[in-house]
Amino acid sequence: MAAAGIAAAVTAALISTSASAATQPAPTVKPVVGSPSQATLNERIAGALATSGTTGTTGTTKSSGSAVSPKIIGGNETTISTAPWMAQLWYYDDKGTTDESDDIGFFCGGSVVSPTKILTAAHCVKDENGKAYDWKDYGAVVTGTASLPTSNSDGSANLHGGTATAVLRQWNNPSYNPSTINNDVAVLTLGVPVKATPIKLTTNTDTTSYKAGTSAKIYGWGRTSSTSDDISETLKTATLPVQSDSTCSAYFGSLFIKGHMVCAGNPATGSDTGTTATCNGDSGGPLVVGGRVVGVVSWGVTDNGVDCVVQGSYSVFTKVSTYVGAVYAQIADSNLSYTDGKADLFARKSSSKVGYELDSKGTSLASRVSLGDWSGVNAVLQADLNRDGFQDFVYRLSSGDVYWDHFVLNSAGTSGSWASKKIFTNWKTRKAIVIPGDLTGDYLPDVLSEDSAGVLWLYPGKGDGTFGARVRIGGGWSQYNQLRGVGDFNGDGKADLLARKSSGGDLYLYKGTGKSGTGLFSARVKVRSAWTGFNTLAAVGDLTGDGKADLLARTTGGTLYLYPGTGKGTSEIFGTRKSLGTGFQQYDIFG
């Protein structure tokens, strides 16, 4: 995904072209392929199996003798074909000692929401003291099977047809509070894409799914009895009625945080009989309504030795509609370094035509890394068009042809090479090219392009470098000299577009609706006035790592500013700007 970086030194009217086309550029830096050996992953799973742990109990109390605990009692077994997006999260750290008493091993559930992205709970990523687990070095994710691994006679783990994949990096909501289990949502990024079919998230405007009495499904391998620590060997599912906020608050009191949590289920009976609920080991798994994730298994209660079935209690979930914007930022990341979950910047030096990667450090940029010769192009954009987790480059040659360079793994998943594919022909007169993300609601990146007459066109992405029939969005876009967008600026989980007027420099936000055609965007909102002092804007996604899309703006004097996103689609769209340094007039393309 990425910014619509266009010839930067001038306000974009018609993009200027070079008279001499150079050799087609190619990235010189290969992505990090985070895939240790299958033997190593198997060892981690076997170790976690041996410890038989699930995520631990927190110290939050409900009342005297009660404690909140991340928690399927009841329900039925199901197959992976009914829930192909279900993932098993295994963690094992022996602390480098032979003493087994200090080993940490546990299991959580998760949902595949993109080929390299697993949605789970933050308490599966951080412990009760707020210290992060190291999923890259000690974790493994298993997909493609309804069965939990079992131990072979030699101590290895039998995955029963499942596939083990390494974790490249982890993100949890920065506002997660382990004491209150508030903001309990996280995303693991896998080192290589998995074949499991992803499940979509609900939207931030979804209220229907949360109405009292709505039937929701839970899935997991957690404990099947309150009197046994054994987790289910086969994937289970159950149907729970969603409860109203008032019902949840009446039982849980201040522990239930309206807007951040949702509870579901009929009141527990105090025993396994008559109770259907999530339990330990189900943590991080999904609450599903209408084929979309509306909740993440978060916590339940323990009272005087009774676990998961405390009389009158309900299962509690993170309310996904509240966090969909932040999660979308992780799904649609533009992280060139692949390691930290922050969007990075491509910049081409005008004198040498060398392209550089400038990695974000949150509120500053790291030393630039050369990406080789990028002469003969007049637009470069980061764009993971096939959603494989590897950042790609989309660029236009001076001839007008547009190419997609994408990284292709070898069959072993241990290395790979860059491949190039022409995706558009004769776009020489196109005034703007933007790849803001998923505009149509199918989780696949789309392309916008403004033609020489000022008409904006949508090219719906198919996830493989091909596109559906173009759709006319509307005319009149020639009034803008810059169109920019990567990411969701108002936090609703839909990609948006920023446009700056040629006359006066006012900046407008076009909020994505998830609908195609003339309804692709809602009515524009002016978010900044008279931004005439900037000759280049660049939107590359979430630079700060907080789950909100940010904006870069370069002054005519060459100072580059970071405008951190707030997630608000109003005049408060950005926080206080931060200077990223001077001398940026040396670059003529940002992407």
C-alpha positions as a printed NumPy array, in Angstrom:
array([[  0.   ,   0.   ,   0.   ],
       [  1.27 ,   3.43 ,  -0.218],
       [  1.522,   7.023,  -0.805],
       [  0.778,   8.652,  -4.065],
       [  4.211,  10.155,  -4.405],
       [  4.246,  12.247,  -7.549],
       [  6.966,  14.461,  -9.064],
       [  7.461,  16.389,  -5.916],
       [  9.151,  19.67 ,  -6.599],
       [  6.141,  21.142,  -8.348],
       [  2.479,  21.188,  -7.516],
       [  1.032,  18.464,  -9.648],
       [ -0.745,  19.49 , -12.738],
       [  0.295,  17.204, -15.562],
       [  3.169,  15.008, -14.351],
       [  6.276,  15.941, -16.261],
       [  8.02 ,  13.225, -18.25 ],
       [ 11.591,  12.637, -19.223],
       [ 12.575,  12.595, -22.851],
       [ 14.817,   9.588, -22.426],
       [ 13.515,   6.402, -20.873],
       [ 16.094,   4.596, -18.781],
       [ 16.384,   0.917, -18.007],
       [ 13.473,  -0.274, -15.9  ],
       [ 14.484,   0.071, -12.227],
       [ 14.585,  -2.814,  -9.79 ],
       [ 14.744,  -2.781,  -5.98 ],
       [ 18.186,  -3.705,  -4.666],
       [ 17.165,  -4.625,  -1.119],
       [ 15.389,  -7.903,  -0.404],
       [ 12.744,  -8.112,   2.318],
       [ 13.387,  -9.88 ,   5.584],
       [ 12.028, -13.408,   5.277],
       [ 11.144, -14.327,   8.823],
       [ 11.005, -18.077,   8.57 ],
       [ 13.18 , -20.194,  10.856],
       [ 13.318, -23.897,  10.089],
       [ 10.267, -26.085,  10.471],
       [ 12.246, -28.071,  13.031],
       [ 12.659, -24.941,  15.16 ],
       [  8.977, -24.091,  14.929],
       [  8.08 , -27.673,  15.798],
       [ 10.317, -27.49 ,  18.881],
       [  8.484, -24.402,  20.076],
       [  5.092, -26.052,  19.602],
       [  6.27 , -29.225,  21.338],
       [  7.594, -27.167,  24.238],
       [  4.327, -25.293,  24.613],
       [  2.439, -28.598,  24.497],
       [  4.587, -29.951,  27.295],
       [  3.881, -26.986,  29.577],
       [  0.116, -27.222,  28.921],
       [ -0.264, -23.549,  29.7  ],
       [ -2.824, -20.972,  28.682],
       [ -2.573, -17.247,  29.166],
       [ -2.475, -16.327,  32.827],
       [ -4.833, -14.73 ,  35.287],
       [ -4.632, -10.998,  35.854],
       [ -4.806,  -9.281,  39.183],
       [ -7.977,  -7.321,  38.528],
       [-10.702,  -8.061,  41.049],
       [-14.451,  -8.036,  40.548],
       [-15.29 ,  -8.313,  44.213],
       [-13.903, -10.048,  47.247],
       [-12.698, -13.501,  46.222],
       [-13.134, -12.834,  42.509],
       [-10.643, -12.181,  39.716],
       [-10.794, -11.417,  36.04 ],
       [ -9.174, -14.037,  33.805],
       [ -8.655, -14.293,  30.087],
       [-10.902, -17.247,  29.189],
       [-15.574, -23.242,  25.044],
       [-17.681, -24.628,  27.655],
       [-20.523, -26.267,  25.734],
       [-20.777, -26.078,  21.964],
       [-19.912, -28.643,  19.307],
       [-16.915, -29.772,  17.34 ],
       [-16.493, -28.266,  13.892],
       [-14.185, -28.542,  10.889],
       [-11.532, -26.206,   9.58 ],
       [-13.499, -25.833,   6.328],
       [-16.214, -24.032,   8.308],
       [-13.683, -21.69 ,   9.874],
       [-10.59 , -21.721,   7.615],
       [ -9.318, -18.496,   9.164],
       [ -8.827, -20.009,  12.636],
       [ -5.257, -19.958,  13.897],
       [ -3.483, -21.57 ,  16.831],
       [ -0.881, -19.432,  18.589],
       [  1.837, -21.4  ,  20.43 ],
       [  4.479, -19.787,  22.64 ],
       [  7.408, -21.439,  24.424],
       [ 10.446, -19.92 ,  26.134],
       [ 12.663, -22.194,  28.214],
       [ 14.678, -19.17 ,  29.42 ],
       [ 17.85 , -20.841,  28.19 ],
       [ 18.061, -23.069,  31.271],
       [ 17.587, -26.763,  32.007],
       [ 15.32 , -25.839,  34.915],
       [ 11.787, -26.427,  33.699],
       [ 10.253, -24.416,  36.522],
       [ 10.967, -21.129,  34.786],
       [  9.628, -22.201,  31.389],
       [  6.906, -20.088,  29.832],
       [  4.549, -21.925,  27.515],
       [  1.001, -21.116,  26.568],
       [ -1.631, -21.248,  23.836],
       [ -4.027, -18.674,  22.376],
       [ -6.445, -18.481,  19.482],
       [ -6.455, -16.012,  16.624],
       [ -8.022, -15.148,  13.281],
       [ -6.322, -14.858,   9.897],
       [ -7.424, -11.432,   8.659],
       [ -4.894, -11.205,   5.819],
       [ -2.367, -13.756,   4.503],
       [  0.316, -12.499,   6.917],
       [ -1.847, -10.973,   9.676],
       [ -3.317, -12.676,  12.743],
       [ -5.836, -10.829,  14.892],
       [ -5.651, -11.826,  18.548],
       [ -5.843, -10.393,  22.061],
       [ -3.243,  -8.053,  23.509],
       [ -3.016, -10.231,  26.632],
       [ -1.638, -12.965,  24.358],
       [  1.143, -10.565,  23.356],
       [  1.878,  -8.936,  26.735],
       [  1.921, -10.487,  30.202],
       [  0.011,  -9.304,  33.27 ],
       [  2.766,  -6.809,  34.06 ],
       [  2.707,  -5.282,  30.604],
       [  5.948,  -6.928,  29.457],
       [  5.855,  -8.059,  25.845],
       [  6.268, -11.712,  24.946],
       [  8.82 , -12.228,  22.177],
       [  6.733, -13.961,  19.517],
       [  9.438, -13.662,  16.886],
       [ 11.944, -15.752,  18.829],
       [  9.623, -18.026,  20.784],
       [  6.296, -18.241,  18.927],
       [  4.702, -20.275,  16.152],
       [  1.314, -19.981,  14.455],
       [ -0.48 , -23.082,  13.143],
       [ -3.172, -22.799,  10.463],
       [ -5.071, -25.19 ,   8.204],
       [ -6.186, -27.77 ,  10.755],
       [ -9.051, -28.278,  13.202],
       [ -6.885, -30.48 ,  15.408],
       [ -4.437, -29.357,  18.047],
       [ -0.935, -30.795,  17.756],
       [ -0.131, -33.952,  19.672],
       [  3.218, -35.23 ,  20.905],
       [  5.015, -37.94 ,  18.949],
       [  7.051, -40.612,  20.708],
       [ 10.252, -38.702,  19.964],
       [  8.901, -35.561,  21.607],
       [  8.169, -33.707,  18.397],
       [  4.761, -32.232,  17.597],
       [  2.355, -33.82 ,  15.099],
       [  0.503, -30.939,  13.441],
       [ -2.196, -33.158,  11.869],
       [ -1.974, -31.508,   8.47 ],
       [ -1.54 , -27.999,   9.786],
       [  1.162, -25.569,   8.747],
       [  3.497, -23.889,  11.212],
       [  4.561, -20.33 ,  10.429],
       [  6.917, -17.981,  12.213],
       [  6.026, -14.541,  13.534],
       [  7.977, -11.636,  12.072],
       [  6.715,  -8.911,  14.39 ],
       [  3.933,  -8.086,  16.809],
       [  1.707,  -5.099,  17.547],
       [ -0.649,  -4.515,  20.418],
       [ -2.896,  -1.533,  20.922],
       [ -0.619,   1.039,  22.589],
       [ -3.395,   1.834,  25.074],
       [ -3.708,  -1.769,  26.276],
       [ -3.996,  -1.918,  30.062],
       [ -3.214,  -5.346,  31.544],
       [ -4.805,  -4.406,  34.874],
       [ -8.208,  -3.667,  33.413],
       [ -7.782,  -5.702,  30.218],
       [ -8.903,  -2.615,  28.325],
       [ -8.05 ,  -2.114,  24.624],
       [ -7.317,  -5.854,  24.437],
       [ -6.43 ,  -6.25 ,  20.755],
       [ -3.226,  -7.205,  18.937],
       [ -1.958,  -8.242,  15.518],
       [  0.856, -10.68 ,  14.729],
       [  2.588, -10.305,  11.369],
       [  3.813, -13.607,   9.935],
       [  7.147, -14.041,   8.195],
       [  5.525, -15.62 ,   5.145],
       [  1.903, -15.647,   3.927],
       [ -0.372, -18.566,   4.79 ],
       [ -2.928, -20.227,   2.511],
       [ -5.76 , -19.968,   5.03 ],
       [ -8.768, -17.975,   3.819],
       [ -8.945, -14.686,   5.753],
       [-12.034, -13.421,   7.558],
       [-13.089,  -9.787,   7.38 ],
       [-13.593,  -7.398,  10.266],
       [-16.777,  -5.561,  11.047],
       [-16.954,  -1.82 ,  10.386],
       [-16.83 ,   1.02 ,  12.88 ],
       [-20.417,   1.976,  11.994],
       [-21.77 ,  -1.5  ,  12.728],
       [-24.395,  -1.338,  15.449],
       [-26.639,  -4.171,  14.232],
       [-24.161,  -6.885,  15.241],
       [-24.103,  -5.583,  18.798],
       [-27.852,  -5.429,  19.379],
       [-29.058,  -7.51 ,  22.314],
       [-30.172, -10.959,  21.204],
       [-28.053, -11.045,  18.055],
       [-26.719, -14.583,  17.465],
       [-22.942, -14.704,  17.398],
       [-20.571, -17.63 ,  16.973],
       [-17.434, -18.327,  18.961],
       [-14.621, -20.638,  17.885],
       [-11.719, -22.072,  19.821],
       [ -9.702, -24.909,  21.283],
       [ -9.997, -23.748,  24.877],
       [-11.055, -25.61 ,  27.997],
       [-14.25 , -27.61 ,  27.654],
       [-14.905, -27.927,  31.38 ],
       [-14.547, -25.659,  34.371],
       [-13.245, -28.607,  36.406],
       [-10.407, -29.621,  34.065],
       [ -7.449, -27.717,  32.62 ],
       [ -7.509, -29.817,  29.443],
       [ -8.129, -27.82 ,  26.294],
       [-10.094, -29.214,  23.357],
       [ -8.18 , -31.389,  20.89 ],
       [-10.579, -30.374,  18.112],
       [-11.893, -26.966,  17.117],
       [-15.215, -26.185,  18.758],
       [-17.915, -23.643,  18.049],
       [-20.962, -22.396,  19.874],
       [-23.663, -19.801,  19.413],
       [-24.105, -17.055,  21.986],
       [-26.623, -14.212,  22.19 ],
       [-25.077, -10.778,  22.349],
       [-26.03 ,  -8.887,  25.502],
       [-26.739,  -5.181,  25.844],
       [-24.197,  -2.874,  27.432],
       [-26.595,  -2.256,  30.3  ],
       [-26.857,  -5.979,  31.033],
       [-23.075,  -6.341,  30.953],
       [-22.543,  -3.318,  33.188],
       [-25.203,  -4.485,  35.629],
       [-23.238,  -7.678,  36.24 ],
       [-19.621,  -6.574,  35.877],
       [-19.9  ,  -3.024,  37.155],
       [-16.928,  -0.789,  36.346],
       [-14.938,  -3.736,  35.019],
       [-17.047,  -3.626,  31.863],
       [-15.971,  -0.661,  29.744],
       [-18.772,   0.386,  27.428],
       [-17.676,   0.968,  23.867],
       [-14.471,  -1.02 ,  24.323],
       [-16.026,  -4.33 ,  25.35 ],
       [-19.037,  -6.46 ,  24.487],
       [-20.375,  -9.433,  26.429],
       [-22.328, -12.413,  25.116],
       [-23.956, -15.625,  26.269],
       [-26.81 , -16.566,  28.529],
       [-26.053, -16.158,  32.236],
       [-23.807, -19.005,  33.385],
       [-25.425, -21.544,  35.698],
       [-22.506, -22.007,  38.063],
       [-21.564, -25.357,  36.534],
       [-20.788, -26.837,  33.105],
       [-24.37 , -28.073,  32.831],
       [-26.485, -25.476,  31.103],
       [-23.555, -23.127,  30.448],
       [-22.082, -22.149,  27.092],
       [-19.09 , -19.844,  27.38 ],
       [-15.526, -19.178,  26.358],
       [-12.803, -20.371,  28.696],
       [ -9.022, -20.416,  29.084],
       [ -7.312, -21.193,  25.782],
       [ -9.994, -19.445,  23.737],
       [ -8.262, -16.105,  24.328],
       [ -7.697, -14.132,  21.139],
       [-10.261, -16.09 ,  19.143],
       [-13.131, -14.446,  17.277],
       [-16.726, -13.581,  18.017],
       [-18.369, -13.761,  14.578],
       [-21.604, -12.239,  13.282],
       [-22.583, -12.408,   9.624],
       [-19.208, -13.771,   8.591],
       [-17.245, -10.91 ,  10.132],
       [-15.252, -10.606,  13.331],
       [-17.081,  -8.367,  15.799],
       [-15.206,  -9.357,  18.953],
       [-11.996, -10.902,  20.283],
       [-12.151, -13.296,  23.249],
       [-10.85 , -11.251,  26.154],
       [-11.871, -12.243,  29.691],
       [-14.324, -13.877,  32.063],
       [-14.52 , -14.289,  35.822],
       [-13.186, -16.648,  38.441],
       [-14.864, -16.745,  41.828],
       [-13.765, -18.858,  44.799],
       [-12.355, -21.617,  42.616],
       [-15.139, -21.561,  40.029],
       [-13.761, -20.729,  36.601],
       [-15.58 , -19.722,  33.383],
       [-19.03 , -20.739,  34.653],
       [-19.527, -18.365,  37.591],
       [-23.263, -18.079,  38.149],
       [-24.812, -15.16 ,  36.275],
       [-21.618, -14.289,  34.386],
       [-21.039, -13.721,  30.676],
       [-18.092, -14.05 ,  28.294],
       [-16.415, -10.712,  27.539],
       [-14.897,  -9.709,  24.197],
       [-12.986,  -6.762,  22.824],
       [-15.399,  -4.723,  20.693],
       [-13.783,  -4.834,  17.256],
       [-15.827,  -1.977,  15.761],
       [-13.974,   0.379,  18.094],
       [-10.527,  -0.813,  17.027],
       [-11.054,  -1.616,  13.338],
       [ -9.182,   1.498,  12.22 ],
       [ -6.081,   0.602,  14.22 ],
       [ -6.206,  -3.03 ,  13.101],
       [ -6.671,  -1.965,   9.477],
       [ -3.479,   0.068,   9.756],
       [ -1.651,  -3.167,  10.585],
       [ -3.306,  -5.13 ,   7.77 ],
       [ -2.55 ,  -2.383,   5.269],
       [  0.904,  -1.509,   6.553],
       [  3.579,   0.094,   4.394],
       [  6.57 ,  -1.012,   6.417],
       [  9.546,  -1.198,   4.053],
       [ 11.859,  -2.411,   6.817],
       [  9.38 ,  -5.227,   7.663],
       [ 10.446,  -5.249,  11.285],
       [  8.665,  -2.656,  13.396],
       [  5.121,  -2.075,  12.144],
       [  5.77 ,   1.554,  11.22 ],
       [  5.286,   2.929,   7.716],
       [  8.466,   3.981,   5.947],
       [  9.253,   6.429,   3.173],
       [ 10.628,   6.031,  -0.342],
       [ 12.438,   9.114,  -1.676],
       [ 14.361,   9.645,  -4.906],
       [ 17.26 ,  12.069,  -5.083],
       [ 16.718,  14.389,  -8.029],
       [ 20.403,  14.803,  -8.978],
       [ 21.465,  11.145,  -9.015],
       [ 18.055,   9.462,  -9.482],
       [ 18.987,   7.049,  -6.674],
       [ 16.027,   5.811,  -4.65 ],
       [ 16.296,   5.608,  -0.885],
       [ 14.429,   3.929,   1.929],
       [ 13.986,   6.16 ,   4.973],
       [ 12.713,   4.062,   7.855],
       [ 10.466,   5.61 ,  10.457],
       [ 11.616,   5.679,  14.078],
       [  8.258,   7.007,  15.207],
       [  8.919,  10.738,  15.242],
       [ 12.169,  10.762,  13.26 ],
       [ 13.71 ,   9.035,  10.27 ],
       [ 16.64 ,   6.616,  10.308],
       [ 19.646,   6.976,   8.022],
       [ 18.664,   6.396,   4.433],
       [ 19.327,   3.092,   2.668],
       [ 20.009,   3.009,  -1.072],
       [ 17.523,   1.158,  -3.262],
       [ 19.51 ,   1.64 ,  -6.457],
       [ 18.96 ,   3.555,  -9.676],
       [ 15.413,   4.85 , -10.214],
       [ 15.982,   7.026, -13.265],
       [ 13.391,   7.093, -16.028],
       [ 10.396,   7.098, -13.675],
       [  8.114,   9.929, -12.611],
       [  5.982,   8.263,  -9.936],
       [  6.802,   5.625,  -7.317],
       [  4.346,   4.162,  -4.818],
       [  4.595,   1.502,  -2.138],
       [  1.814,  -0.994,  -2.673],
       [  1.32 ,  -4.53 ,  -1.386],
       [ -1.101,  -5.332,  -4.182],
       [ -1.216,  -9.071,  -3.49 ],
       [ -1.41 ,  -8.723,   0.299],
       [  1.449, -11.15 ,   0.858],
       [  2.952,  -8.927,   3.531],
       [  5.94 ,  -7.904,   1.426],
       [  6.014,  -4.278,   0.381],
       [  6.022,  -3.818,  -3.388],
       [  6.756,  -0.875,  -5.659],
       [  4.433,   0.5  ,  -8.301],
       [  6.101,   2.983, -10.632],
       [  5.474,   4.739, -13.903],
       [  8.12 ,   4.941, -16.592],
       [  8.477,   8.113, -18.616],
       [  6.938,   6.124, -21.496],
       [  3.694,   5.986, -19.5  ],
       [  3.715,   2.256, -18.723],
       [  3.108,   1.343, -15.082],
       [  4.903,  -1.605, -13.485],
       [  4.487,  -3.577, -10.294],
       [  7.65 ,  -4.984,  -8.713],
       [  6.832,  -7.624,  -6.13 ],
       [  8.846, -10.07 ,  -4.081],
       [  8.282, -13.766,  -4.842],
       [  9.278, -16.424,  -2.311],
       [ 10.959, -19.649,  -3.278],
       [  9.12 , -22.924,  -2.627],
       [ 10.859, -23.39 ,   0.722],
       [  9.824, -19.936,   1.906],
       [ 13.386, -19.105,   2.913],
       [ 14.357, -16.596,   0.235],
       [ 13.086, -15.086,  -2.97 ],
       [ 13.608, -12.606,  -5.762],
       [ 11.944,  -9.563,  -7.28 ],
       [  9.547, -10.013, -10.2  ],
       [  8.184,  -7.269, -12.427],
       [  4.801,  -7.056, -14.136],
       [  3.298,  -4.341, -16.351],
       [ -0.099,  -3.45 , -14.916],
       [ -1.138,  -0.383, -16.922],
       [ -0.21 ,   0.834, -20.406],
       [  0.051,   4.345, -21.807],
       [ -0.655,   6.302, -18.627],
       [  1.675,   9.089, -19.762],
       [ -0.96 ,  11.805, -19.488],
       [ -2.437,  10.669, -16.189],
       [ -2.208,  13.561, -13.734],
       [ -2.245,  11.473, -10.553],
       [ -1.899,   7.882,  -9.445],
       [ -2.894,   6.911,  -5.912],
       [ -2.987,   3.567,  -4.116],
       [ -4.806,   4.422,  -0.89 ],
       [ -5.634,   0.855,   0.115],
       [ -8.872,  -1.102,   0.093],
       [-11.577,   1.219,  -1.206],
       [-14.237,  -1.369,  -2.091],
       [-14.364,  -3.424,   1.119],
       [-12.797,  -6.634,  -0.167],
       [ -9.503,  -6.143,   1.715],
       [ -7.565,  -5.895,  -1.553],
       [ -5.758,  -2.678,  -2.529],
       [ -7.244,  -0.617,  -5.316],
       [ -5.818,   2.036,  -7.626],
       [ -7.114,   5.528,  -8.336],
       [ -6.043,   7.533, -11.344],
       [ -6.942,  11.019, -12.572],
       [ -6.93 ,  11.45 , -16.326],
       [ -5.958,  14.555, -18.292],
       [ -9.581,  15.789, -18.247],
       [ -9.729,  15.728, -14.446],
       [-11.873,  12.573, -14.239],
       [-11.071,  10.207, -11.373],
       [-11.179,   6.466, -12.095],
       [-11.184,   3.478,  -9.759],
       [ -9.364,   0.288, -10.742],
       [-10.563,  -2.449,  -8.337],
       [ -7.67 ,  -4.689,  -7.351],
       [ -7.935,  -8.479,  -7.59 ],
       [ -4.961,  -9.204,  -5.344],
       [ -2.656, -10.495,  -8.075],
       [ -1.63 ,  -7.405, -10.006],
       [ -4.738,  -7.467, -12.167],
       [ -7.784,  -5.25 , -11.906],
       [-11.486,  -5.299, -12.59 ],
       [-13.148,  -3.   , -15.103],
       [-12.447,   0.597, -14.265],
       [-15.214,   2.618, -12.589],
       [-15.792,   6.319, -13.144],
       [-15.826,   8.167,  -9.818],
       [-16.488,  11.623, -11.189],
       [-15.112,  14.74 , -12.849],
       [-13.832,  18.005, -11.485],
       [-10.7  ,  16.639,  -9.867],
       [ -8.507,  19.055, -11.835],
       [ -9.245,  21.608,  -9.107],
       [ -6.693,  19.77 ,  -6.962],
       [ -2.92 ,  19.859,  -7.421],
       [ -2.187,  16.989,  -5.068],
       [ -4.077,  13.774,  -4.391],
       [ -2.617,  11.693,  -1.592],
       [ -3.611,   8.729,   0.468],
       [ -2.465,   5.618,   2.109],
       [ -4.54 ,   4.451,   4.978],
       [ -7.565,   5.285,   7.052],
       [ -7.499,   8.863,   8.333],
       [-10.747,   8.814,  10.332],
       [-10.408,   5.432,  12.029],
       [-13.348,   3.637,  10.421],
       [-11.352,   0.875,   8.757],
       [-11.866,   2.246,   5.242],
       [ -9.187,   3.827,   3.072],
       [ -9.5  ,   7.568,   2.489],
       [ -8.145,  10.224,   0.132],
       [ -6.631,  13.654,   0.773],
       [ -6.859,  16.392,  -1.873],
       [ -5.305,  19.864,  -1.898],
       [ -6.881,  22.638,  -3.962],
       [ -4.729,  24.438,  -6.514],
       [ -6.309,  27.726,  -5.635],
       [ -5.812,  28.67 ,  -1.991],
       [ -4.199,  25.423,  -0.846],
       [ -7.103,  24.143,   1.258],
       [ -6.789,  20.459,   2.171],
       [ -9.823,  18.194,   2.007],
       [-10.518,  14.709,   3.315],
       [-12.609,  12.356,   1.204],
       [-13.75 ,   9.592,   3.539],
       [-13.984,   6.155,   1.984],
       [-17.366,   4.45 ,   2.15 ],
       [-16.473,   0.966,   0.962],
       [-18.847,   1.441,  -1.973],
       [-17.84 ,   1.72 ,  -5.603],
       [-18.868,   4.243,  -8.246],
       [-19.972,   7.773,  -7.439],
       [-20.535,   6.716,  -3.825],
       [-16.893,   5.75 ,  -3.3  ],
       [-16.359,   8.764,  -1.035],
       [-18.628,  10.732,   1.247],
       [-18.867,  14.515,   0.984],
       [-15.496,  16.165,   1.364],
       [-14.448,  17.757,   4.658],
       [-12.014,  20.66 ,   4.817],
       [ -9.335,  19.71 ,   7.309],
       [ -6.728,  22.418,   6.705],
       [ -6.772,  25.916,   5.192],
       [ -4.212,  27.644,   2.975],
       [ -1.501,  24.989,   2.847],
       [  0.321,  26.949,   0.165],
       [  3.665,  26.752,   1.945],
       [  4.064,  23.082,   1.1  ],
       [  5.123,  21.917,  -2.349],
       [  4.815,  18.206,  -1.619],
       [  2.539,  16.048,   0.506],
       [  3.216,  12.369,   1.093],
       [  0.893,   9.876,   2.765],
       [  2.549,   6.543,   3.453],
       [  0.396,   5.206,   6.284],
       [  1.061,   4.87 ,   9.997],
       [  4.531,   6.312,  10.589],
       [  4.244,   6.506,  14.371],
       [  2.933,   2.971,  14.983],
       [ -0.161,   4.062,  16.893],
       [ -2.659,   2.638,  14.402],
       [ -3.544,   5.97 ,  12.793],
       [ -2.624,   7.186,   9.304],
       [ -0.199,  10.123,   9.224],
       [  0.847,  12.729,   6.662],
       [  4.197,  14.171,   5.583],
       [  4.456,  17.712,   4.224],
       [  7.535,  19.413,   2.737],
       [  7.929,  23.167,   2.776],
       [  9.247,  25.144,  -0.177],
       [ 12.457,  25.507,   1.829],
       [ 12.955,  21.754,   2.151],
       [ 11.822,  21.082,   5.733],
       [  9.847,  17.872,   6.096],
       [  7.127,  17.767,   8.744],
       [  5.285,  14.816,  10.214],
       [  1.61 ,  15.476,  10.903],
       [  0.538,  12.621,  13.203],
       [ -2.97 ,  11.343,  12.578],
       [ -5.568,  11.511,  15.32 ],
       [ -8.155,   9.208,  13.724],
       [-10.621,  12.118,  13.525],
       [-12.12 ,  13.07 ,  10.175],
       [-12.413,  16.737,  11.133],
       [-10.192,  19.797,  11.408],
       [ -8.548,  17.881,  14.282],
       [ -7.342,  15.237,  11.835],
       [ -3.678,  15.839,  12.772],
       [ -1.864,  16.454,  16.015],
       [  1.002,  18.854,  16.593],
       [  3.456,  18.624,  13.744],
       [  6.994,  17.359,  14.233],
       [  9.976,  18.4  ,  12.115],
       [ 11.815,  15.49 ,  10.507],
       [ 14.671,  17.678,   9.357],
       [ 15.787,  19.945,   6.545],
       [ 17.376,  19.381,   3.16 ],
       [ 14.503,  17.395,   1.719],
       [ 14.412,  19.609,  -1.364],
       [ 17.054,  17.229,  -2.751],
       [ 14.304,  14.662,  -3.438],
       [ 11.928,  14.882,  -6.38 ],
       [  9.752,  11.826,  -5.749],
       [  8.243,  10.582,  -2.513],
       [  6.201,   7.376,  -2.352]])
